[in-house]
């Protein structure tokens, strides 16, 4: 994908990946492509040892880390950030006891150490990716189910789901602005809007207004 994008004149400066891409092969390929990347590190035994050895009270700590063994090993910078207090509260509710590595985020990157240490907003930016991560799944709750092979009908159902989803996001934005608060998370559920939309389809908009 990155190669095809470059062929079409799109030059990517920074690639953000999920922790599912935290593998030797992916990191090696990214380094060969000479693109900067940031991805959450899977907290395996070695990552936990790195957090234990390098945790401190500073906003961030960046150390050199090697993933894999022998010829397949790859090195990169490991940025270690403390977890925000709000996240710690939610984690403490789910777990009876928090371990040391629960108190820190770990990100793999090939950004220079000073730059990686100064970008303290990386954990917050990953939290803002909620819409990207769950958008399609949430849209599925408003999509009409059908076994029809009619392409036009299936596309219509899909576009309707996208329309309802966008209307829901826009409605939340307007409501947050009216309430004078930041749009951090949805104020009302998508299923609630979908129920109203279903009522409009089955019952109409009611008598015409004079």
C-alpha positions in Angstrom: 0.0 0.0 0.0 2.8 2.4 0.8 4.6 1.6 -2.4 1.4 2.1 -4.5 0.8 5.4 -2.7 4.3 6.6 -3.5 3.9 5.7 -7.1 0.8 8.0 -7.2 2.6 10.9 -5.7 1.5 10.4 -2.1 4.4 10.7 0.3 3.7 9.4 3.7 5.7 11.0 6.5 4.4 9.0 9.5 2.6 5.6 9.7 0.5 4.8 12.7 -0.2 1.1 13.2 -2.1 -1.1 15.6 -0.3 -3.4 17.9 -1.3 -6.3 15.7 1.5 -5.2 13.3 4.1 -5.4 16.1 6.3 -8.1 14.4 9.8 -8.4 13.1 8.7 -8.7 9.5 6.6 -5.5 9.6 9.2 -3.4 11.3 11.9 -4.6 8.9 9.7 -3.7 5.9 8.9 -0.3 7.3 12.6 0.4 7.8 13.3 -0.7 4.2 10.7 1.7 3.0 12.4 4.4 5.0 9.2 5.8 6.5 8.7 6.8 10.1 6.3 4.7 12.1 4.7 4.5 15.6 2.9 1.5 16.9 1.9 0.2 20.4 4.2 -2.6 21.5 2.7 -5.9 22.6 3.5 -6.2 26.3 5.3 -9.6 26.1 8.0 -10.6 28.6 10.8 -8.5 27.0 8.6 -5.4 26.8 7.6 -5.8 30.5 11.3 -6.2 31.4 12.1 -3.0 29.5 9.4 -1.1 31.3 10.6 -2.5 34.7 14.2 -1.5 33.9 13.4 2.0 32.6 10.3 3.4 34.3 10.8 6.6 36.2 8.9 9.8 37.0 9.8 11.6 33.8 7.1 12.3 31.2 8.6 9.8 28.8 11.6 7.5 28.5 13.0 6.3 25.2 15.4 3.3 25.0 16.9 1.1 22.3 15.1 -2.2 22.0 15.6 -5.3 19.9 12.7 -7.5 18.8 13.4 -11.1 17.7 16.6 -13.2 17.8 19.6 -13.9 15.6 19.3 -12.9 12.0 15.6 -12.0 12.2 16.2 -9.5 15.0 15.3 -5.8 14.4 16.1 -2.8 16.5 14.1 0.4 17.1 13.3 3.0 19.8 10.9 2.0 22.5 9.1 5.0 23.9 7.7 4.5 27.4 4.9 6.8 28.6 3.1 6.8 32.0 -0.6 6.1 31.7 -3.0 9.0 32.5 -4.7 9.0 35.8 -8.2 8.7 34.2 -7.1 5.5 32.4 -5.6 4.1 35.6 -9.0 4.6 37.4 -10.7 2.6 34.7 -8.0 -0.1 34.7 -8.2 -0.4 38.5 -12.0 -1.0 38.2 -11.4 -3.9 35.8 -8.4 -5.4 37.7 -8.1 -6.2 41.4 -4.4 -5.3 41.4 -2.3 -3.3 38.8 1.2 -4.5 37.8 4.0 -2.0 37.1 3.6 -2.5 33.3 -0.1 -1.5 33.6 1.1 1.9 34.6 2.9 2.6 31.3 2.3 2.7 27.6 5.0 1.3 25.3 5.4 2.4 21.6 7.8 1.1 19.0 9.1 3.8 16.7 12.0 4.7 14.5 11.6 8.4 15.3 14.7 10.0 16.9 14.9 9.6 20.6 14.5 13.3 21.5 11.5 13.6 19.1 9.8 10.4 20.5 10.3 11.6 24.0 8.8 15.0 23.3 5.7 13.7 21.6 3.8 13.1 24.8 0.4 13.3 23.0 1.0 10.0 21.3 -1.1 7.9 23.8 -3.9 10.5 23.7 -3.9 10.5 19.9 -4.3 6.7 19.8 -7.3 7.0 22.1 -8.9 9.4 19.6 -8.8 6.7 16.9 -12.0 5.3 18.4 -14.0 6.2 15.3 -11.5 4.5 13.0 -11.3 1.4 15.0 -15.1 0.9 15.6 -16.7 2.8 12.8 -17.6 -0.1 10.6 -18.7 -2.2 13.5 -21.0 0.5 14.8 -22.4 1.1 11.3 -23.4 -2.5 11.2 -26.0 -1.9 13.9 -27.9 0.3 11.5 -27.5 -1.7 8.4 -30.6 -3.5 7.1 -30.0 -7.3 6.7 -30.8 -9.0 3.5 -29.9 -12.1 1.5 -30.8 -10.4 -1.8 -28.2 -10.7 -4.6 -29.4 -7.4 -6.1 -26.3 -5.1 -6.1 -28.4 -1.9 -6.2 -30.4 -3.0 -3.1 -27.3 -4.1 -1.1 -25.5 -0.8 -2.0 -28.6 1.2 -1.0 -28.7 -0.5 2.4 -24.9 0.1 2.9 -25.2 3.8 1.9 -28.2 4.2 4.2 -26.1 2.9 7.1 -23.3 5.3 6.3 -25.8 8.2 6.1 -27.3 7.3 9.5 -23.8 7.0 11.0 -22.7 10.4 9.7 -26.0 12.0 10.9 -25.4 10.4 14.4 -21.8 11.8 14.5 -23.0 15.3 13.4 -25.9 15.2 15.8 -23.5 14.5 18.7 -21.2 17.3 17.5 -24.1 19.8 17.5 -25.3 18.6 20.9 -21.9 18.9 22.5 -21.5 22.4 21.0 -24.9 23.4 22.4 -23.9 22.0 25.8 -20.5 23.7 25.7 -18.5 20.6 26.1 -15.8 18.8 24.0 -16.9 16.0 21.7 -14.8 13.3 23.4 -17.3 10.5 23.2 -20.9 10.2 21.9 -23.6 11.8 24.0 -26.4 9.6 22.7 -26.4 6.0 21.3 -26.5 5.3 17.6 -29.3 2.7 18.2 -31.5 5.5 19.5 -31.1 7.5 16.3 -31.6 4.3 14.3 -34.9 3.6 16.1 -36.2 7.1 15.1 -35.0 6.6 11.6 -36.8 3.3 11.4 -40.0 5.0 12.6 -39.8 7.6 9.9 -39.5 4.8 7.3 -42.3 2.7 8.5 -44.7 5.4 9.7 -43.7 8.4 7.6 -43.0 11.9 8.9 -46.6 12.5 10.0 -49.1 15.0 8.6 -47.7 17.9 6.6 -47.1 21.1 8.5 -49.1 24.2 7.7 
